Structures are given as structure tokens and as C-alpha cells.
Amino acid sequence: MKERWKMVTTKNYVPVIQMKGIYKYFGGVHAIEDVNLSLYEGEVLAIVGDNGAGKSTLIKILSGVYIADKGEIFHKGKKVKINSTIDSRDLGIETMYQNLALADNMNLFNNIFLGREIRKKGFLGKLGVINSLLMVRKGLDLIDRFNIKIPDPDKKVRFLSGGQRQIVATCRAIYFKAKIIIMDEPTASLGVAETKRVYEFIRNLKKQNISIILISHNINEVYDISDRIMVLKTGRQVGVREREKTTIDEIIHMIISGKDK
Amino acid sequence: MKKNIISKEQFTNFMRHPYFRLLVIVIALLIVWIFFGFFTNGLFFSPRNLSNLMRQMTIISFLAMGMTFVIVLGHIDISVGSVAGLTSMIAACCQAIWLPPILGNLFQGLSVDSLGTISTIITVIITMLTGGLIGLIQGIIISYGSVSAFVVTLGGLYAWRGVILLTSNSRTVTPIEDSLRLIAQGYLTNILGWFIAVLFIILIVINMFRKRNQYNLLGFTNNPLGIDIIITLLPILGVISFVIIMNSYRGTANPVLLMLIVGVLLSFVLNSTTFGRYVYAIGGNREAASLTGINIKKVELKVFILMGLMCGISGIVLTGYVAAGTVAGGFMFELMAIASCFIGGVSHGGGEGTLVGAMIGCLFMTSLDNGMSVMNLEVYWQYLVKGAVLVIAVYWDMQSRKRF
């Protein structure tokens, strides 16, 4: 089967997410200037660039942490406003941050459901009483997919390995049925075997037609897994390439020179 | 091949376990008690003194409970002494100055006793509202004004003391109605004391079996039953000996019951509600909490309102205990409350700590206070020891957390 993002580029297919002419200033600093981004169903889009290129700022606009100063965002062709993380999540966008955004002092089940705990039914639930048994059960179902063992449910996330922490963050995204997953340096803190597992997992997500944005400052880390690669430099968009029509060298040249040949 | 009784992993797990931390505090507490018992020729262990100790503890314990929320959240509140003093003064003023003429006119036919009861009910409501309002004011400045809690409550430490002097004209306010004094000075009957003890024991046992059952259901490995029974037996023995000792004096004091009820309630809130989870999450990783969509400001505000309400309860018990509103009421309570939390294993960096720990820490601090008074130690010794104990406790906490 031809991958859908390829039909897209030829047939003017509607992107899941489209950002048009995005600007973001921090005081006098132009963090993002006139960046356009399209993301299609089931594709992996890598955003690469040096430190300070504006990668994180760009995705934070998409995930509702920052609000763009100028520009428009379209979700399946419909114009939307993302003013908070909750707005973003309502569109099915889940973000996995570089530091993984886990509360180290809590166990993994609390972390998976953090901010969206399963409550008891009825009056108690309205008061905010948590159904922890159900949370642990659903959490275990999710973790089972990753072939890891959790010996002690009370174990704090602080004591888990980098890969296990990654899995916790991932479970969060899957459970809430994200259609778009943004991963900020997903393999930065992982070993070789764990990196492989994350790639496998990303391919798995692709099969389920979930779109993925990967952020990285190292093209080598994401080249193999991505379908298209977008290069940023000092807040400006250098260019977008399809992986099959480019080379690592070309991308590195774009990252360093900031010029689209 | 020789087999270790427990593996290294089991050992670190045990060291990390909250029960282990509690156990260390309890052992330290017992050592201190034995020390005091020895140097006071057993006077420290007389039922009368232990009963007094428990009652002394209650006033601080309410503050320590609120403080647990505040510190777990990653903040600090050093105004609680002044706020408890102010709520205590408000309660005294209600009873002695403001309410009697109003109530006298409203209910002319009623007896003095029932007038007193009505007065006490209204006083409790007004005092709690005052506490909540003060918490609201400080909370708004801290969460929505983004001023650090240390600064705001340092200001509060002075400002609310000023309000105490203002409302009381720098005088001691009396008299207090008998019904209010009963809250702090009354005792439960022996049978009622046992009844509540049995309730507690049932609660503890059910809790243990529920946890074991859940672990089984979910396929986790339980502790060996023997260990769980020992863990459960310790608090049960504590409860039983507590009731025996209290009943051999006059019975369990009313404020102790109040403390237990509020303690169980707040413990439930901290452990089993979304609010409690958010308090831990924010204290553990503020940025992560905000990225998951938790409304941090709202949670902060709620915690400070809760702290204010706890100051209100503390103030009521204080007024009932002293049977007056005094200008110095609540002086240095903030340090006792904060020290209770730290000794009880509430991490000063936020994100860690239990209410039970803070309560035991509170018992520890009050024991120091009480024991040294019984020993007739000079006041400077008392301050010195309390300060040193606090620093040592936090040092130990840091070290053990680093390693495990």
C-alpha cells in the first residue's frame, strides 16, 4: 500500500494539522518567524535544527503552552485556536516533552493519568475521589504492550530507568487516544536497545494512522524513522525535504548554512 | 550456595518504604520518651502528664496538618502562629465582647447555658470563616500575585499579630463560655473512648486486607502475611495502650478526638482525591503538572484556604484551652508546625510526605516541649534542643533520600 502522506503531496489532501505564517516573539527576540508546517495522517515529520532554532517553541505553540503572536492553525482544514494545553488535547494532540514531564515523586500509574484521573462514580467522584484500583488496572493493560515488568506498583517514577520512564510518557499518549503525538527528543536519554524499541513503537503508531512530529537536534537520530524532514534555523524555516529524495549530508548542510539549495 | 534472607533490591525497597521512615521516627520518639521518663523519675509517664501531652499536641497538630499540604506543594507558611493567635483572639472577642449583648437581646427568654451554647456555635463559625478568609487573602497574593509564599507569610506573621493587638486593645480577653472550653478541656467517657479505639482498629485491619486483596487481584507480589500483620499490629498496640493510659486518668480528651477525625479526613483528601494528587504533582514537578493541564494557581489557592481553616480550628482549641484570648496566643507556633512536618518526613523540597508522619513529628516536638518542662530545664535549653533536633532531622532526611 502506498503510504498516505505520499498521495497527499500529489493530490492536495487535507493535512491533519496546518500552521500558517506563525510568529512568536519573546520581548525583542524573534523565536519563530513565518514558519509554515503541514502534518498529514500517519506520517512522521521530523523537525531538526540546532539549539535555539525554535523547534521547542514551535511545538509548544501547537501543544498550547505558548500562544502564537501571529499566524493561523488549521485542524483538518478547519481554523482553530489553541489557547491552552487543554485546547490542544481536545484536538487529539499529545506532547511528550524532552524532560518527559513526569512527576518523579509519584508512581507510574499516577503519572499516566496525571491531570485526568479516573474518578469514582457518582457523588464521591464529583468530589474528586479517585478510583485507584481501576487506574492501576488500566495502567497495567497499557504497560503490557511494552513487555516490561513492574514489580512494585508503589515504586516512584524517579527510580525507573530512562526507557521505562519513556514508556510511562507514551502510555499517557496512547491511553488518551491521541491522533497526533509530538515527541521532543524522544531518544535523547535512551540506550541503543531502548531507542530501537521507541522506533518500533513509532512505526506501530504510524500503522494506526497516528501522525507524529519528532523534534531533534541530531538528524542521525531521526533520519531513518521520518517521512519528511523540516529544517529550522534561528526561528526561520529553511526547508522541507522528503526523506527518500534527500540525504543526511544535504540536511546537515541546511542545518548549518540555513540555506535551501 | 548461600542464599541471602532478603535480596539487595528488597532491602532498598524496604528502606524507601514510607513505613520504614515512620518506624524510624517512632523509634526516635520512644528513645526520647525513655530518656524523659528516666530523668523525671517516671513523672513523664504518669497518665496525667501523658494526657496533658496529647492535649498540648492537638493545637499544633491542626497547624501541622495544614502545613503538610503547604510543604508538599512546595511552599511554606510562616504566618500560621499569628493567624492561629488571631483566630483565637476573634473567638475570645466573639464570646466575651461581641456576641453576648446581641444574643441577650435576640433570645431574652433563654437560660444562660443555652445562650452560651448558641454563642459557641456562632463563635466557631465566625472563627472558621476568619481563618478561611485570611487563607484566601494570602493565597490570592501567593498564587495569582506570584509573590513567594515565604514573603507573603512573613508579612502575615507581622501583620496578623498587629491585628491581634488591634482587636484586643492589647489586653487579655475573658470570659470564655463553658461550652467552648469543653471543646478543648473536656474528656470522653471511658466507654466512648474504647468504642472509638475499636473503630480505629477495624479501620486499620480492613485497610491492610484491602491492600493485600488488591495486590492479589492485580497480580503484584504481596509482603509475606506475617510482615503485614506485624506492620498492622504496631499501630493497633499503640491505639490500645493509648486508650488504657488515657482512661486511667480522665479519659480521652475531646480535642484529641477532634484531631483524629480531622486527621483521617485530611489524610483521605491527600491520598485519594484529585486535589491531593495535584498537591503532590505540583510539589514534585511544577512544570510537568502545568503541562498536563493542572490548574496550579487554583490548587495553590485551595491549599492556603485549607491552611487558614486549620488555623481557625487551632485558634478555637487554643481559646478553649487557655480559656482566654491572649495577645501572645500562637507565638512561635509556626516553627513548631513546620518542625513537626520536617521531623515527620515531609520533604522541605516539596512532593514528599504523609499526614501521619507529620502527626508523629508533632507528637515528637510536643514531647520535647513537655518533657523538658517537666524536667524543669531552662527555657534556653528548650529552644536550643528544639532547634538542633530540627536541623538533625532534616539532615537525616536529606541523607537517607540521597542514598535510597
Interface residues (C-beta under 8 A of the other chain):
Chain A: S63 V65 S84 T85 I86 R89 T95 Y97 N99 L100 A101 L102 A103 D104 N105 M106 N110 L114 G115 R116 E117 R119 L127 G128 V129 I130 S132 L133 V136 R137 L140 P151 D152 P153 K155 K156 F159
Chain B: N13 R16 Q214 Y215 L217 L218 G219 F220 T221 S272 T273 T274 F275 R277 Y278 Y280 A281 G283 G284 N285 E287 A288 A289 S290 L291 T292 G293 I294 G351 E352
